[in-house]
Amino acid sequence: MKKIKYVIYKEGKHYVSQCLNVDIASFGATIDEAGNNLKEALQLYFEDDKDRWDYTPISEALIGETQLKIK
């Protein structure tokens, strides 16, 4: 059993679900659909060759926002 952290954000007409532990993302028309699609993608990823897993445990996740002046 692996503990998975993810974030869901709106991009255009879709919601994007991005996993923070592995480089896997998905999307859906609703928040629930995006979360379910990510779960399915992660299940497929972890069914594959265990030697290719690139899992980073994350004990705490926060969402921040900042502004950058781009030159």
MDTraj code that builds the backbone (N, CA, C; nanometers):
import mdtraj as md
import numpy as np

residues = "MET LYS LYS ILE LYS TYR VAL ILE TYR LYS GLU GLY LYS HIS TYR VAL SER GLN CYS LEU ASN VAL ASP ILE ALA SER PHE GLY ALA THR ILE ASP GLU ALA GLY ASN ASN LEU LYS GLU ALA LEU GLN LEU TYR PHE GLU ASP ASP LYS ASP ARG TRP ASP TYR THR PRO ILE SER GLU ALA LEU ILE GLY GLU THR GLN LEU LYS ILE LYS".split()
xyz = np.array([
    [0.0857, -0.1182, 0.0000],
    [0.0000, 0.0000, 0.0000],
    [0.0897, 0.1237, 0.0000],
    [0.0657, 0.2150, -0.0927],
    [0.1428, 0.3389, -0.1016],
    [0.0500, 0.4570, -0.0754],
    [0.0994, 0.5524, 0.0015],
    [0.0241, 0.6750, 0.0271],
    [0.0566, 0.7730, -0.0852],
    [-0.0476, 0.8204, -0.1536],
    [-0.0320, 0.9062, -0.2710],
    [-0.0841, 1.0461, -0.2402],
    [-0.0042, 1.1454, -0.2739],
    [-0.0462, 1.2863, -0.2629],
    [-0.0627, 1.3396, -0.4051],
    [-0.1690, 1.4185, -0.4251],
    [-0.1921, 1.4754, -0.5579],
    [-0.2631, 1.6090, -0.5453],
    [-0.2615, 1.6821, -0.6539],
    [-0.3284, 1.8113, -0.6611],
    [-0.4173, 1.8103, -0.7850],
    [-0.5309, 1.8759, -0.7753],
    [-0.6210, 1.8913, -0.8904],
    [-0.6427, 2.0402, -0.9131],
    [-0.6268, 2.0816, -1.0377],
    [-0.6466, 2.2224, -1.0716],
    [-0.7190, 2.2323, -1.2050],
    [-0.7849, 2.3445, -1.2272],
    [-0.8612, 2.3656, -1.3500],
    [-0.7706, 2.4281, -1.4560],
    [-0.7765, 2.3695, -1.5750],
    [-0.7012, 2.4216, -1.6891],
    [-0.7956, 2.4230, -1.8087],
    [-0.8414, 2.5409, -1.8456],
    [-0.9401, 2.5509, -1.9530],
    [-1.0718, 2.4900, -1.9088],
    [-1.1236, 2.3958, -1.9878],
    [-1.2510, 2.3310, -1.9559],
    [-1.2333, 2.2049, -1.8720],
    [-1.1104, 2.1622, -1.8480],
    [-1.0846, 2.0359, -1.7789],
    [-1.0183, 2.0574, -1.6434],
    [-1.0279, 1.9551, -1.5609],
    [-0.9542, 1.9498, -1.4348],
    [-0.8360, 1.8560, -1.4542],
    [-0.7187, 1.8998, -1.4135],
    [-0.5965, 1.8212, -1.4245],
    [-0.5624, 1.7676, -1.2867],
    [-0.5322, 1.6393, -1.2789],
    [-0.4905, 1.5767, -1.1532],
    [-0.3435, 1.5374, -1.1683],
    [-0.2590, 1.5899, -1.0810],
    [-0.1140, 1.5690, -1.0886],
    [-0.0661, 1.5016, -0.9604],
    [-0.0047, 1.3855, -0.9758],
    [0.0507, 1.3145, -0.8612],
    [0.1818, 1.3805, -0.8194],
    [0.2048, 1.3919, -0.6901],
    [0.3281, 1.4512, -0.6389],
    [0.4357, 1.3466, -0.6106],
    [0.3970, 1.2199, -0.5966],
    [0.4916, 1.1129, -0.5632],
    [0.5619, 1.0553, -0.6849],
    [0.4915, 1.0498, -0.7973],
    [0.5478, 1.0008, -0.9234],
    [0.5026, 1.0944, -1.0344],
    [0.5710, 1.0925, -1.1462],
    [0.5394, 1.1835, -1.2561],
    [0.4257, 1.1266, -1.3403],
    [0.3056, 1.1262, -1.2822],
    [0.1860, 1.0768, -1.3492],
    [0.0777, 1.1839, -1.3345],
    [0.0053, 1.2084, -1.4428],
    [-0.1045, 1.3048, -1.4397],
    [-0.2191, 1.2517, -1.5231],
    [-0.3374, 1.3060, -1.5001],
    [-0.4546, 1.2728, -1.5793],
    [-0.5466, 1.3944, -1.5792],
    [-0.6651, 1.3781, -1.6344],
    [-0.7589, 1.4900, -1.6370],
    [-0.9004, 1.4365, -1.6484],
    [-0.9969, 1.5256, -1.6327],
    [-1.1373, 1.4893, -1.6473],
    [-1.2229, 1.6137, -1.6574],
    [-1.3482, 1.5933, -1.6901],
    [-1.4416, 1.7044, -1.7029],
    [-1.4851, 1.7579, -1.5668],
    [-1.4724, 1.6747, -1.4624],
    [-1.5078, 1.7145, -1.3258],
    [-1.3913, 1.6819, -1.2327],
    [-1.3973, 1.7354, -1.1115],
    [-1.2937, 1.7054, -1.0127],
    [-1.2924, 1.5559, -0.9819],
    [-1.4104, 1.4981, -0.9624],
    [-1.4186, 1.3546, -0.9327],
    [-1.3627, 1.2700, -1.0464],
    [-1.3959, 1.3055, -1.1688],
    [-1.3462, 1.2301, -1.2837],
    [-1.1942, 1.2410, -1.2938],
    [-1.1407, 1.3597, -1.2716],
    [-0.9948, 1.3775, -1.2765],
    [-0.9265, 1.2932, -1.1691],
    [-0.9828, 1.2905, -1.0473],
    [-0.9255, 1.2094, -0.9398],
    [-0.9343, 1.0613, -0.9691],
    [-1.0474, 1.0159, -1.0200],
    [-1.0636, 0.8744, -1.0541],
    [-0.9716, 0.8334, -1.1689],
    [-0.9575, 0.9196, -1.2687],
    [-0.8685, 0.8894, -1.3806],
    [-0.7230, 0.8817, -1.3350],
    [-0.6846, 0.9673, -1.2413],
    [-0.5485, 0.9608, -1.1879],
    [-0.5276, 0.8304, -1.1117],
    [-0.6245, 0.7917, -1.0321],
    [-0.6136, 0.6663, -0.9564],
    [-0.5959, 0.5475, -1.0514],
    [-0.6724, 0.5459, -1.1593],
    [-0.6598, 0.4383, -1.2579],
    [-0.5221, 0.4391, -1.3240],
    [-0.4731, 0.5584, -1.3592],
    [-0.3399, 0.5687, -1.4202],
    [-0.2311, 0.5216, -1.3242],
    [-0.2458, 0.5543, -1.1961],
    [-0.1476, 0.5115, -1.0963],
    [-0.1520, 0.3607, -1.0756],
    [-0.2714, 0.3026, -1.0758],
    [-0.2820, 0.1571, -1.0615],
    [-0.2121, 0.0871, -1.1771],
    [-0.2292, 0.1384, -1.2982],
    [-0.1606, 0.0810, -1.4145],
    [-0.0093, 0.0987, -1.4024],
    [0.0345, 0.2142, -1.3567],
    [0.1777, 0.2408, -1.3394],
    [0.2397, 0.1425, -1.2409],
    [0.1741, 0.1222, -1.1270],
    [0.2306, 0.0362, -1.0249],
    [0.2136, -0.1120, -1.0557],
    [0.1288, -0.1484, -1.1528],
    [0.1199, -0.2871, -1.1983],
    [0.2394, -0.3236, -1.2842],
    [0.2998, -0.2250, -1.3450],
    [0.4103, -0.2455, -1.4382],
    [0.5370, -0.2869, -1.3631],
    [0.6467, -0.2951, -1.4313],
    [0.7764, -0.3387, -1.3797],
    [0.8176, -0.2587, -1.2564],
    [0.8314, -0.3253, -1.1442],
    [0.8644, -0.2590, -1.0182],
    [1.0011, -0.1915, -1.0209],
    [1.0918, -0.2365, -1.1083],
    [1.2246, -0.1751, -1.1171],
    [1.2182, -0.0352, -1.1776],
    [1.1092, -0.0026, -1.2462],
    [1.0965, 0.1292, -1.3089],
    [1.0253, 0.2292, -1.2197],
    [0.9785, 0.1892, -1.1056],
    [0.9054, 0.2797, -1.0175],
    [0.9947, 0.3930, -0.9711],
    [0.9439, 0.5107, -0.9769],
    [1.0153, 0.6294, -0.9295],
    [0.9267, 0.6976, -0.8261],
    [0.9084, 0.6321, -0.7114],
    [0.8162, 0.6771, -0.6078],
    [0.8917, 0.7555, -0.5013],
    [0.8441, 0.8761, -0.4714],
    [0.9013, 0.9597, -0.3666],
    [0.7992, 0.9736, -0.2546],
    [0.8285, 0.9198, -0.1350],
    [0.7348, 0.9377, -0.0237],
    [0.7247, 1.0853, 0.0149],
    [0.6047, 1.1319, 0.0431],
    [0.5812, 1.2703, 0.0838],
    [0.4967, 1.2668, 0.2103],
    [0.5499, 1.3203, 0.3183],
    [0.4751, 1.3151, 0.4442],
    [0.3767, 1.4313, 0.4576],
    [0.4089, 1.5447, 0.3976],
    [0.3221, 1.6614, 0.4094],
    [0.3276, 1.7397, 0.2793],
    [0.2140, 1.7895, 0.2346],
    [0.2089, 1.8676, 0.1108],
    [0.1291, 1.9951, 0.1349],
    [0.1799, 2.1041, 0.0858],
    [0.1136, 2.2341, 0.0948],
    [0.1058, 2.2923, -0.0457],
    [0.0079, 2.3754, -0.0696],
    [-0.0021, 2.4444, -0.1980],
    [0.0271, 2.5911, -0.1729],
    [0.1213, 2.6462, -0.2469],
    [0.1574, 2.7861, -0.2325],
    [0.1363, 2.8600, -0.3635],
    [0.1400, 2.9904, -0.3528],
    [0.1274, 3.0738, -0.4701],
    [0.2182, 3.1945, -0.4523],
    [0.2855, 3.2305, -0.5588],
    [0.3720, 3.3475, -0.5553],
    [0.3668, 3.4137, -0.6918],
    [0.4230, 3.5317, -0.7018],
    [0.4312, 3.6027, -0.8297],
    [0.5777, 3.6252, -0.8600],
    [0.6129, 3.6065, -0.9868],
    [0.7493, 3.6291, -1.0331],
    [0.7472, 3.7321, -1.1437],
    [0.8430, 3.8230, -1.1383],
    [0.8588, 3.9178, -1.2484],
    [0.9541, 3.8538, -1.3485],
    [0.9018, 3.8273, -1.4682],
    [0.9811, 3.7634, -1.5727],
    [1.0378, 3.8721, -1.6625],
    [1.1688, 3.8701, -1.6802],
    [1.2362, 3.9725, -1.7612],
    [1.2320, 3.9369, -1.9067],
])
top = md.Topology()
chain = top.add_chain()
for i, resn in enumerate(residues, 1):
    res = top.add_residue(resn, chain, resSeq=i)
    for name in ("N", "CA", "C"):
        top.add_atom(name, md.element.get_by_symbol(name[0]), res)
traj = md.Trajectory(xyz[None], top)
